[in-house]
Amino acid sequence: MNKNDFNEGLLGFLNASPTPFHTTLNMAMMLENAGFIKLIETQKWDLKKGEKYYVTRNDSSVIAFTFGDDKNYTMVGAHTDSPNLKLKPNPVIKEHGVVKFGVEPYGGLLLNPWFDRDLSLAGRVSYLNSKDEIQDTLIDVKKSIAIIPSLAIHLDDKANKDKTINKQTDICPILTTNEDFDFDEFLKWQLSKNKILDVKELYSSELSFYDTHSASFVGLHDDFISSARLDNLLSCYVGLLSICSVESDKPMLFIANDHEEVGSESTSGAGGSFLENTLRRMYKDYDDYMGMIRSSVLICADNAHAIHPNFPTKHDKEHSPLINKGVVIKINANQRYASNSTTVSKFMNVTKRLTEPYQQFIARSDMGCGSTIGPITATRLGIETIDVGLPTLGMHSIRELAGSDDAFSLYKIVVGFNS
């Protein structure tokens, strides 16, 4: 695979994955195309040496692994969720001549960039059919159905000075001027587009707004990739293609957890039991399990802050990652990142052997840094872990910016761990 093919596939993956549910479904389909066998958590597993498997939880997290005699696993961890605006359970607000939707911010998103964007809606819907069975399905409206209009500068003398945003009142997307709008009928219409007509009663839904602007190359020489949800679909795509590229006799595992942006404390998050449950079913003997844990390494891949050319003082001068200059090794003395000298040295060794570039990042001592699934997973399992990331600008905006060289470089490094 060359960089151009990798990046074209990446753009398609970004466009097709507006929510963690769609991301997981897309990864599952790609894994099956690569020969991975689907496992069901509620069923008995009969794992065979030389095969490749995958399993999902909550339709929003996935684990894929090869299974053989070698227990020295290279594991890659990422997360499927991104900051967004989630629909409230009773979302419809009819006032001032329009129909609005009530929303709740998910994660630490930058709110200002959500104004004046063409928005669509996607996610999971649960319903009861005529047999009184609860069913789940995914929807993606795709059409631009909403917008959050800015307040005109004539009515806001602080618009370019001290602009603050009220999360309850200021960010409600407007849908229509037709006050006959019915939310249940809208959902049934979306379900009918998926050929789901047997809907006795609508139950619950988890729906998120997203920007309909497609992922694209930007820059004089296509230097950048601009897209929503680069944090952390970039890493999901790298991990997915990596495990699809290795032979089944190479010990590798890929996990993409949900809910990292809100703390990982859920059944499908890194603070839950998903990975541990899966590994214990792979290695029922406790000594074998512990031997695998202590001889394996987890590469936690989550985006890193590239130095912003307009705000360079926000970085430590000696640790200022540049876009298109390689993967970033993330370090924090207070264990917000799980990297240590042992795992960093292993990673450096592989990059040197492959002649791939790398950079190092540590936050300014007078500023906080983000969190990842790395320390959470390392704590829960006791596995040696390194935190790395792809340099990104505009992190947690509705649209983020990364280099067109860096993701492919990380892909080569991850595959190189197994060569």
N, C-alpha and C positions, 0 to 999 in steps of 0.2 A: 504494500500500500504506500502511495506517495502522499505528500502533504495536501495537494489539491483535492484528491479523492477524499481524504480524511475530512477536510474542511467543508466540502460540499455536502457530505453526509451529516456533518455537525449542524449545518444550517437547517437541513431538513428535519433533524431530530429536535432542534430548538422550536421550530415552527409547529411541529406536531405534538408538543408536550406543554400545554398551557397550565396543567395542574399536576400534582404528584400522582394522581390516579392515571392520567394519560401517559405520564412518563413511565410509570411501572408497566402499563400495558404495552407500550412501545418496546421497552427493554425485554419483556417476556417474549414478544413476537420475534425479536432479533435473536434471542437466545435459542428459541426453538428452531429457527432457520439455521443456526450454527450447530444443531445436533444435541442441544441440552434437553434433558427429560424433566418434565414437570412433576414435582412432588406436592402432595397435599398434607398440611400439618395434622389434620384430624385422622389421617390414614396411616397404616403401618408402612414403614420404609424398608425396602429390601435393596440396599445399595450394592452394586457390583463394581469390582475393580475395573478400571479402564473406561468407566462411563462418566458423563458430565450431567449435572443436575441443576435445577433451580427451584426455588420456592418463594412464594409471596405471602405477605401478611397485610391485612387491612386494605388490600389493593393499592397500597401506597409505598410499600417497602419491598425490596427484593434481595435475595441472596442467590448467587450462582457459584458453583464449585466443581472442580475436577475431583476424582476420587481414585486413589491408587495406593501403592505401598509407601511412597515417600511422604513423610509427615512434616517436612520443612516448608510450610506454606508461605507464599507471598500473598498477603491479603491487601485489598484496596478498599478503603471506606470512603463513601461520599454521602450526600443527602439529596433527597428528591424535592424538598420544599423550598420556596422562595417567598420573601415578603410580598404581600399583596393586600387587596381589599376583599374581605369575605362578606358574603351576603348574610344579613341577620335572619333568624327564623321566620319572623313576620316582617318582611322587608318593605311592603308597599306603603308609601306616603303620598297622599293626594292633597296638594295645596298649591295656591298661587298659580293655578292654571296648568300645572304639569304633574306628572306622576314621577316620583323619585323612589330610589331604593335606599333603604338604610343599610349601612355597611359598618364593619368593624375592622380596623387595621390588624393584620396578622404579621407578627415579627416587627423588627426595627426598620420599617421602610421610610424612605425619604418621601414625604407627602407632596411637596411642591411640584415635582415633575408629573404628578397624576392629573393635574389640571389641563383642560383643553386637549385631551387625547381621545381618539376613537377607541371605545372600549367594547369588548364582548364578554361573554359569560360562559364558564365551563365548570365541570365538576361531576359529582356523583349524586344520583337521585335514588331514593328507596320508595317502593310502592307495594301495594297489595294487589294481587291478581284475583281473578274470579274463583280460583281454587283456594283462596285464603292463604296463599304463599307469599312471604315477603321476598321481593326481588330487588336487586341493585343493578343499576346501569349507569353508564357514563354519557354525558351530553357535552357538546361543544357547539354553541350557537354559531360561532365563526363570524357572522355578520356584525358590523358595528352597530350596537343597539343603544349605547349610552354615552354620555359625556359629562364631565364635571367642569362647568364653565367657570372661568376666573371672574372675580369681581373687577369691574373696570377701574382703571387707575384714577379716573375722575371721582370715584366713590370711595377710594382708599388711598389717603395721602401717605400711608406707611408701606405701600406695596413694594417699593424698592429700598426700604430702610429696615424696619423692624417687623417684618411680616411674620405673624404667628397663625397657626391653623388649628381650629377647634375640631377635634376628631369626631364629635357628635353631630355638629351642625354644618360644617363647611365643606364636607367631602361627599355629599350624597349625589350619586350620578342621576341625571335626569333621563327618562326613558321616552316619554311621549306627552303630547297634549291631550290625548284621548283619555278622559277620566273614567271610561268604561273598562279600562284595563283590568283583567283578572289574572292573578299570578298562577293559580292552579291551571287555568286554561292555557296559559303560556307554557307551563311545564309539560302539559299533556301534548301540546303541539310539538314541542321538541322531542318528546318520546315517540310520537307518531312518525317523525322524520327518521327515527331509527327502527321503524317498523314494529314498534311496541304499542299495540292497540288495546291489549287486555289489562286495563288499569282500573281496578275497582275503587281504590282510594290511594291518594298520595300521602306518604308519611313524611319522611325527613329528607333533607338535602344538604350537601356541603358544596357550595358554589362560590367561585371566585371570579372577580373581574380581571381582565388582562388586556394589554395593548394589542390591537390588531396589526400594527406595523410589523412586517416580517423581519426576521434576522437578515443581516446584510453585511457585505464587505464595505468598509469605509477607508478612505485615505488615497493619496495620490497613486500609490502602488498596492492598493488593497492591504495596507499595513495592519488594519484593525478589523475586528469582528464586533459589530454592534447588535445588541439583542436584549430582550427581556430575559430574566432568569439565568443569566450566565453563572451566577452564584445560586445553585451549584450544578447546573446541568452540564457545564463544561467538564467537571470531574466525573459525573455520571457517564458521560459519553466516552471519556478516556478509559475508565474502569471497565465499561462494557466491551469496548472494542479490544481491550487488552486480553480479557479472559476468552473472548471469542477467537483470538489469534493464536493462543497457545495450544499445544497438543494435550490430549486428555491425560497423558502420563506425567505432565508437569503439575506439581501441586500449587494450585492457585484458587483464590476465593475472592469474590467481589460482593460487597454489601452496599446498598444504598438505602439509608434510613430516612423516614419521614420525621418531621417536627424538630429538626435541629435548630431552626430559627426561633423557636419558642422554648428551648431548654432541653429537648430530647426526652422528657419524662412522659412516655406513653408506651403502650404495648408494641407499637411499631417504631418507636424512637430508639436511639442508641442507649438510653438509660433503661430500656426494657430488656426482655429476655430473648429476643428473636435470634440474635447471633449465638448466644450461649446455648440455647435450646437446640439449634441446628448442629453445632459442633459436638454436643454431647450425643446426639443421635448418630453422628458420623463415627464417633469413637466411644463406644459404650464402656469399655474398660477404662477406669479412671487413670491408671498409670499411662495408658496410651494417649488419653486425652491430654494429660498434663505434659507428656513428652512432646506432643504436637504444639501445644500452647507455648512452651518455653523454647522451642526451636524455630518458631515462625516469627514473622515480622508483619506489622500492619502499617501500610502507607495510607495515612489519612489525608485525602486530597480535598482541599477547600480553598476557595479563592483568596489571594493575598492582595494587600493594598499596594498598588504601584505608586511611585512618587508622582504627585500631581504637579505638572509643570507651572501651574499658576499659584500653587500653595506649597512650595518646597519645604517650608519650615515645619510642616506637620510631620516630617519624618526625621529620624536620627540620620545625620549626614552620612555616616558610615554604613548605614543599613537602609538604603533607599532603592528598592527594586525598580527596574526599568522594563517597560513593555518590549517584548520580542528579544529579550536578553536571557531567557531561560526560566526554568521552574524555580520557585522560591522555597527555600528551607526556612520554616518558621520556628522561632525559639522564644521562650519566655521563662525567666528564672522562677516565676511563681506558678509554673505548671499549668498555665492557661493553654499552652501547647505541650504535647507529650514528648517532643523531641529530646533526646539526650545524646551525649557524645558517641555512644555506641551505635545508635541507629543513624545518626547523622553521618558517621564514618562509613557505614555500609552503603548509604545512599550516594555519598561522594565517590566511593569506589566504583560503583556502577556507572555514574555519569562520566568519570574519567575514562573508564574502559571504552565507553561508547562515544567519547568526545562530544558529549552533549553539555551545554552550558548550565550553570546553576547560580543562584544568588542566595543571599541570606537576609532575613528580616527579623528585626526585633523592634518593638514599639519604643517610642521616646519614653524615657523614664518618668516623665511627668504626664503621661497619657496612658489610658487603659488600652487593652487590645481585645479583639474579638475572641469568641470561643468556638470550639469545633467538637466533633464527635471523638477526636483522638484521645484526650484525657479521660473521657467517660468510658470508652471501650477499654482502654488500658487498665483503668481501675477495676472495672467489672471482671475482666478476663485474666489480667496479669500478663498480657502479651506485650512484647517490646514494640514500641510505636514511634513513628516519625510523622510530624505534621508538615505537609508541603502544600503549595498552592500556585495557581497561575496568576501573574500580576494583572490587576484589574483596576480600572477607573470607574467612578460613579457607582460603587458597590451599594446595593439596596435601593438604587433608583429604579424607576419603571423601565429604564433602558440602561444597560451597562456596556462597558467597552473593554475589550481584551485584545491581545496581539494575535495575528494570524499565524505566527510561528510556534507559539509556546505550547499549545495543547498537543500538537503532534509530537513535539519534543518530549513531553511528559509520557505520552503513549509509548514512545520508543524506550524510555527509561524503565517503565513498569514491565514491559515485555522483556527487557534486558535482565531483570532480576531473575528470570526463569531460564536464561540461556547460559 
